[in-house]
Amino acid sequence: MADEPELLKAVLAAPDEDGPRLDYARWCDAQPDAAWNARAELIRLQLDTAGLDPTNPAVHGNRRRINTLLDTFRSTWAQPLAAWVDDVQFLRGFVGLVKLSAQSFVGHADDILARAPVQHLDLAQVRDVDEALADSPALGNIRSLRMDRGGLHDVHVQLLAASAHAANLRWLSLAHNHLTLATAESLAASPHLGKLEFADFLGNPFDPSEQLGLDSGVVVASWMPPEAQDLEARYGTLRWLHREPPVHRFEG
């Protein structure tokens, strides 16, 4: 059997595939340490749960066991990233989401991405390094990005929209900043954001998103600001303007 660094390298090279993660789990099974054995269980449980319908009765039991494992071993498993991140979330058995300052990501992205298949970022203090962030090739690994409550203005998001490194973004949260129609225009006009499916403008001076009228969870009406209608008239259908409940998941 391959050793741990080689198995981790295979996970990092194919983050969307289950096979390398299951190979890693088999290696964990063979170790004499309880933390490694528990890691194998976490990998399998999270992979199994990700493939289930949320209404499946097995989901609740799986999540309860996952939470028990994380309560016991989370700090041990996250230790390789502890020097650079403020918080982590395990997805499909590995750290997939990290919360940290934008400066830490810009300065240590290579270290972080060499240790975990991170595809989701929750960034603070983006204004401090906005140009360096937009210029970072590490953004190419990122599927979802949260930059809430960062005091951002249009120019900060315009830098991101102009970055070819942001081409794999599917999910973008910009809630509670200082953004106007100019930000929506930059996202719509970007030649790089064709994969973007969701953008959250909640709490900004301007929110171009489709609004839904719900009755007992059923959509009974929808409407869009005229400015958003104009964007689609000029740029074609923009999936990130539209809403299909629920829209709260921070995953790719």
N, C-alpha and C positions, 0 to 999 in steps of 0.2 A: 504494500500500500504506500502511496505517496506520503510525504511528510506534510506537516501543517502549513508551512509557507507556500508550498506548491499547490495545495488544495485551496488555500485562500486566494492565491493568484488566479486560479481557475474561476472562482466565484466572482472576483473583480472583473475578469475579462468577459463574463457573460452574466451580468446581474439580473437579467430577466428570465433566466433558465433555472428550473428546479434541480436539474441533474447535478451540477457542481455542488449545490447546497446539501443535497442528500449524500454525496460522496464525503463531504466535510462531516456530516452527522455520523457516518459510519466510522470515521477516524475518531471522533469524540467518544463513540461507544467503546472503543478499544483502549481508552486511557484509564489509568487507575484512580484518577482524581474525580470526586463527586461533581465538581463544577463542570468538568468536561462532559460527563455523562448527562447531566441536566441540560447542557447546551444542545446535545443531540435531541433530547425530548422537545426542547423549545423549537428547534428548527422544524421538526416534523409536525408539531402541533400547529405552528403558525402557517406552514405550507398547507396543511389539511384545511385549516379554518378559512384561509384565503380563497379556497376553491368551493366553499359551501355557500348556499343561499343563506342570507342573514336570518331567515325565519326557521332554518333547520334547528331542531331541538339540541343537536350536538354542539352548536356554536356556543351556547351559554356555558356548558360544562368545560369546553376547550378553553374559553377565555378565562374562566375561573382558575384553571390549572396554570395557564400562561401567567396570570398575575401572581400566583404563588411562586412560580419559578423566578420571575423578575424581582419580586420582593426579596428573594433570598440571594440571588446571584448577579443582579443587574450591575452593581458597582464593580464587581470582579470582571464581568464581561466587557464593560465599557472602559476599563482602565487604560487600554492602549490609546484612547482619544482624550483622556482626562486633562491633559496639559493644554488643550486648545479649545475645547467646547464647554458650554455651560450646561447642556442637557442633551439627552439622546432618546431616540425611540427605536425599538427593535421592530423590524418588518421582515417577515419571512425568515426569521432566525438570526438576522444580522442587523447591526446598526444601519438604518436606512435614512433616518432623519436626524439632523443635528441642529441645535440652537446655539448660536454664537454671535460674536460681533463680526461685522463685515471685514474689519481689519484683520481679525484672526483668520478668517477664511482666505482672504487674499494672501496673507503671509504664510499660511500653513496648509493650503489646499492639497498640495502634493503629499504631505505627511498623512493627512486625514484620508484621502482617497486611496492611499496605499495600504490602509488598515481596515477599511470598511467600504461596502458598496453603497455609498451615500448618494441618493438621488433627490433628496428633499432638504431644503434649507429654510431655517427661520432666522433671519438676520436682523441685528440691531445696529444702530449707528452707521447706517449706509452712507450718510452724507459725508462722513470723514474720509471715505475712500471710493467715492462714486465712480471716478474715472478708472481707477485700478480694477474695481470690480467688473466693470463693463469690458475691460481689456483682458480679463482672466480667462485663459483657455479652459480652466476647470469648470466654468459655467456649462460647458458642453455636456457634462455628466448629469446636470440638474434637470429634473422633470417638474418639480414644484418649488415655488419660492414665495416666502412670506416676508413682507417688509412693512408691517403695520406700525402705526404710531411712531414713525421715525422723523417727523417733521419734514417729509419730502415735498418738494415742489416739482413742477412739470419737468424742469431740466434734468432732474435726477433719473426719472423714468425714461426720458427721451434718450439718455445715454444708453440705457439698457436696451431699448427698442432698436437702437442703431447697431447693436453688437451682434456680429455673426455667431459669437459663442453662445448666444441665448436661443439657438435654433431648436433645441429639444424641449423647451418649456411647454408644458401643457396647462399648468395651474399657476396663477399669480394673484396674490392677495396684497392689496395696497390700501387697506382700510385705515381710516382716521389719519389721513395726511392732509395736504393742502393742494390737492390736484384739481385741475380744471379740464375743460374740453380739450385743451392742447395735449394732455396726456392720452386721452382716448384717440385723438387724431394720430399721435405718434405710433400707438400700437396698431391702428388700422393700416397705416401707411408702411409699416415695417416690412421689408422683404424677407425678414428672418423668422417671424413669429407665426408662420403658417400652421404650426401644430398647436397653438394656444387654444384651449377649449373653455377656460374659465378665468375670469378676472373679477376681483372684488373691489368695488369702489365705495363701500359703505363708509359713511361719515366724512366724505370729502365734499368740498363746495359743489362739485358736479359729479353726478353718478349717471352714466349713460346706459346702465343695465336695464334689460327688460324687467318690468314689474309684473308680478303674478297676483291675481285675486284668487284666494283659496277658500273653499268651503269644505270643512272636515277633511282637509288634506287633498282635496280634488281641485285642480285648476279650473276655475270657471270663467276667468277673464285674464287678459294680458295686454300690456301696452308698453310702448317705448317712447322715450323723449324724442321730439322732432329732430334734435341734433344727432341722435343715434340712427334714426331713419335716414338722415342725410349721409352719414358715414357709409351705411350699407348701399345706398344708391350710388355712391362713388367708388367703393372698394369691393362690393359684393358681400355675400353673407359672411358675417363675422360670428363664429360660434360662441366666442367669449361674451358677446352682448346678450345672449339668450340664456334662459334659466329652465332647468328641469329639476324639480325637487326630488331628493335633497341636494343641496349644493355646498355642503359643509365639509366634505372630506379633503384632508390635506395629504393625498396620496396620488401617485401617478398610475 
